[in-house]
Amino acid sequence: MPFTLIGRILFAAPLVVFALGHFTQANTMAGMVPHWLPGKVFWVYLTGVALVAAAVAILAHKKVFEAGLGLGVMLLIFALTIHLPMLLAGNQAAMGSLMKDIALSGAAFYIAGKARS
């Protein structure tokens, strides 16, 4: 099995797991949506759908640039609007989520860039 396939699987699998959390814990996760954004549960479900769509695109090796770019932007937005404010408010547990989203965002941008080259 080539390393690129292994990498795609290892990158996409957690996205599916994160998406399942969005679908099964939507009401709990809605509390993390910024207060100024209406329809909190809707955004949680939409995020779950986006995570699954990105995982499928990356696994199927179809529309990888679009999936990587969209995922990278989405995760960077989450890092800056959800996890960073939580960390700055004194929630030290947010550091792990902040670093995870930044790292996955960077990886998604890298995947998008490689899809274009």
N, C-alpha and C positions, 0 to 999 in steps of 0.2 A: 504494500500500500504506500503510495508516494506521500512524502511529508506534507505537500500542500493539501491533500485530501484529509490527512490526519488533523492538520491545523484547522481546516474548515469545520470539521466535526467538533473538535475541542472548543472552537470559538462559538459555534452555533448552539451547541447543547445547553450551555447555561442560559442563553437567551430564551430558549423554550421553557426552562425551569422558572426563570424570572416572569415570563408571561403567564404561566400557570398560577403563580402567586398573585398576579394582577387580577386574574379571573376568579380565584377562590377567596381572596381577601380584599375585594374591591372597597368595601365600606371602611375597613381599617386603613387601607392605603389612601383613601380619599382625604384623611386628616393631614396628609403630607402635602397635598396640593396647595400651592400658594393661595392665601386668603382672597386675593383680588381676582382670582379666576373662577367664574361661575361653572356650575355643572361638574362638580368635582369627580363624582363616580364615572361620568361619561369619559373624562380624561384618563382615568385609570384603565377603563376598558379599552379605549383607543390606543393607549400605550401598549397594552397586552397584545393587541392585534398587530401593532407596528413591530413589536419584538418578534412575533411569530413570522410575519412577512419577511423581515430581514433574515431570520434564521433559514427559512425555506429558500430564499433567493441565494444566499451564500452557499448552502448545501447543494442546491441544484446547479450552481454556477451560472445563474441567469440573472441579468440586471444587477450584477454585483456592484458596479460603480454606484448606481442609484441607492441600493440598499446600504452600502457602506457609508455613503455621504449622509443619507437621512439618519441612520443610526448614530453616526458620530455627532451630528448636530444635536439630535434629541438628547443623547447622554450628556453632552457638554452643557446643554440648557438645564438638565436635571441637577448636574453638579453645582452649577452656579446659582440656581434659583431655589433649590430645596436643601441640599446637603451643606453647602457653604454657610447659608444663613443659620442653619441649625447649629453648626460648629461654632460660629461667631456668637451665638446666643448661649454658649456654654455647654452644649451637648457634645461631649467628647466622643461618644459612640458614633457620631456622624462622620468622624474622620475616615473610618473604614469604607463607608458608602461613597464618600467624596472621592477617595483615592481609586476605588473600584470603577466608578463612572468615568473618571478622568482617564484611567488606563484603558478601559474598554472603548472610550471615545477615540483615543489615539490609535488603537488597533483598528477600529472601524475606518478611520481616515486612511490608515496605511493600506488596508484592504481595498478601499476605493481607489487609491492612487495606483496600486499594482494592477487593478482591473483596467485602468486607462492606459497603462504602458505596454 
